[in-house]
Amino acid sequence: MPAVDRITIVEADITTLEVDAIVNAANSSLLGGGGVDGAIHRRAGKELLAECRALGGCDTGDAKITRGYKLPAKHVIHTVGPRWAGGGSGERAKLASCYRRSLQLAREHQLETVAFPAISTGVYGYPLREAADVAIATIAAELEAHNLPRTVILCTYNTPATVITTKALDAFKVQPR
């Protein structure tokens, strides 16, 4: 099976997914915030915040892993995406690094299923289609090179995001390799 076929799109609340890990689009403090980050912290409970405090934050493009606590997911991989500044400030490389580092942690912990939100597309302002293109290309390359994770879910939050992400995945599948 081609690596890209191990990528699926699911429209859902990421905090409800029963997977080995969900990825948190975190801020550099790892202490919670708005959007996906706040929802994950609220659902996981105060134990997640306590574990995150001990991690000492996280740099943009890096990732750290914690337990999932009250979430259906066993783990949370926290990654800090770049703030969109027009595309000329290394945002693409930093965003790709978020996906690579998250998948590396998943492999190190022998995780088979990982769900990603659209990192940096909320308050950080990264355009959704451009972010989806980076995510899909990076994830596909990682899956091509490694057996784990077996399945990667791109979790979208509404129908327009699902349509945009699906178009990006379909366009990637027809690119010559």
C-alpha positions in Angstrom: 0.0 0.0 0.0 1.4 3.4 -0.9 2.3 5.5 2.2 -0.2 8.2 1.2 -3.0 5.6 1.6 -2.2 5.4 5.3 -3.4 9.0 5.7 -7.1 9.5 6.3 -9.3 12.6 6.9 -11.8 12.6 9.7 -14.1 15.5 10.6 -14.5 15.4 14.3 -13.6 16.9 17.7 -10.0 15.6 18.0 -10.5 15.2 21.8 -13.0 12.4 21.1 -10.8 10.2 19.0 -9.7 6.8 20.3 -6.2 6.6 18.9 -2.7 6.0 20.3 -2.0 9.8 20.2 -3.6 13.1 19.3 -1.4 16.0 18.4 -1.9 19.2 20.2 -1.3 22.5 18.4 0.3 24.0 21.5 1.9 27.3 22.4 5.5 27.3 23.6 4.6 27.2 27.3 2.6 23.9 26.9 0.4 25.2 29.6 -2.9 25.4 27.6 -4.5 28.1 25.6 -7.3 28.6 23.2 -8.6 26.5 20.3 -7.4 22.9 20.1 -4.9 23.4 22.9 -7.5 24.6 25.4 -10.0 21.8 24.4 -7.3 19.1 24.9 -6.3 20.5 28.3 -9.9 20.8 29.5 -10.8 17.3 28.4 -7.6 15.6 29.7 -7.9 17.2 33.1 -5.5 18.9 35.5 -3.0 16.0 35.4 -2.0 17.0 31.9 -1.2 20.5 33.0 0.9 19.2 35.8 2.9 16.9 33.4 3.3 19.8 30.9 4.6 22.1 33.6 7.5 19.6 34.2 8.4 19.7 30.5 9.8 23.2 30.5 8.0 24.4 27.4 8.7 23.6 23.7 10.4 25.4 20.8 8.6 26.2 17.5 8.9 23.2 15.2 9.7 20.7 18.1 7.4 18.3 19.9 7.0 16.7 23.3 4.9 13.8 24.5 2.7 13.2 27.5 0.1 10.8 28.7 -3.5 11.4 27.6 -5.1 11.2 31.1 -8.9 11.5 30.7 -8.8 11.6 26.9 -9.7 8.5 24.9 -6.2 8.9 23.3 -3.4 7.2 25.2 -0.9 10.1 24.6 -0.8 13.7 23.6 2.0 14.9 21.4 2.4 18.7 21.9 3.9 20.6 19.0 4.4 24.3 18.5 3.7 25.5 15.0 4.9 28.8 13.5 2.9 32.0 13.4 2.1 32.9 9.8 4.1 36.0 8.7 3.3 35.9 4.9 5.4 32.8 4.1 8.8 34.4 3.8 10.0 33.7 7.4 10.7 30.0 7.3 7.1 29.1 8.2 7.0 26.1 5.8 10.1 24.5 7.2 9.0 25.1 10.8 5.5 23.6 10.1 7.1 20.5 8.4 9.3 20.1 11.4 6.2 19.9 13.7 4.9 17.0 11.7 8.3 15.2 11.5 9.1 15.6 15.2 5.6 14.5 16.2 5.9 11.3 14.0 9.4 10.7 15.3 8.0 10.7 18.9 5.1 8.4 17.8 7.7 5.9 16.4 9.9 6.1 19.5 6.8 5.2 21.6 5.6 2.5 19.1 2.3 4.3 18.4 0.3 3.0 15.6 -2.5 5.6 15.2 -1.9 9.4 15.4 -4.4 12.2 14.8 -3.3 15.7 13.8 -5.3 18.9 13.8 -4.5 21.6 11.3 -1.4 22.9 13.1 -0.9 26.7 13.0 -4.2 27.4 11.1 -6.1 28.9 14.0 -4.9 32.0 15.9 -1.4 31.5 14.3 -3.0 32.4 11.0 -1.4 29.8 8.6 -3.6 29.5 5.5 -5.4 26.2 5.6 -4.6 24.9 2.1 -0.9 25.8 2.3 -0.8 24.1 5.8 -2.6 21.0 4.4 -0.1 20.8 1.5 2.9 20.9 4.0 1.2 18.4 6.3 0.4 15.9 3.6 3.8 16.0 1.9 5.7 15.8 5.2 3.5 13.0 6.6 3.6 11.0 3.3 7.5 11.2 3.2 7.7 10.0 6.8 5.3 7.1 6.2 7.2 6.2 3.1 10.4 5.8 5.2 8.9 4.2 8.3 6.4 1.5 9.2 5.0 3.4 12.2 2.6 4.9 12.7 0.4 2.7 10.6 -2.4 5.2 10.3 -2.3 9.0 10.4 -5.6 10.9 10.7 -5.9 14.5 9.6 -8.7 15.7 11.9 -10.7 18.6 10.5 -13.1 20.7 12.6 -15.8 21.6 10.0 -17.0 20.9 6.5 -15.0 23.7 4.8 -11.8 22.5 6.4 -12.7 18.9 5.4 -13.2 20.0 1.8 -9.9 21.9 1.6 -7.9 19.1 3.2 -9.5 16.5 1.0 -8.7 18.6 -2.1 -5.1 18.9 -0.9 -4.8 15.1 -0.3 -6.4 14.3 -3.7 -4.0 16.7 -5.4 -1.0 15.1 -3.7 -2.1 11.6 -4.8 -2.0 12.5 -8.4 1.4 14.2 -8.3 4.1 12.3 -10.2 6.7 10.8 -7.9 
